Amino acid sequence: MPSSTGSQLERSLQKLVDLLWVECVNCPVAERQAIWDRGLLAIRSTVGAAFLCVEMQDALQDAGFRLGIFYFNAQAARFYGAAMG
């Protein structure tokens, strides 16, 4: 699925982002940030250097935006230079 910037993440990595999103969207709002943070650490340890690729950062930015964790989607974050998290 393309991000708001048009970048596209490979399917296996997108699945990790989607699973994190589903876990967060189904949790109590008060716990959302903590679950998101733990999920990011788990993804980072799983994928290693791929965590830093632009496509992964875009996918995570968009997922965080949809959850209300971030104020910008990936396209706006790139335009305004907003850092993720």
Secondary structure, 3 states (H helix, E strand, C coil): CECCCCCECCHHHHHHHHHHHHHHHCCCHHHHHHHHHHHHHHHHHHHHHHHHCHHHHHHHHHHHHHHCCCCCCHHHHHHHCCCCC
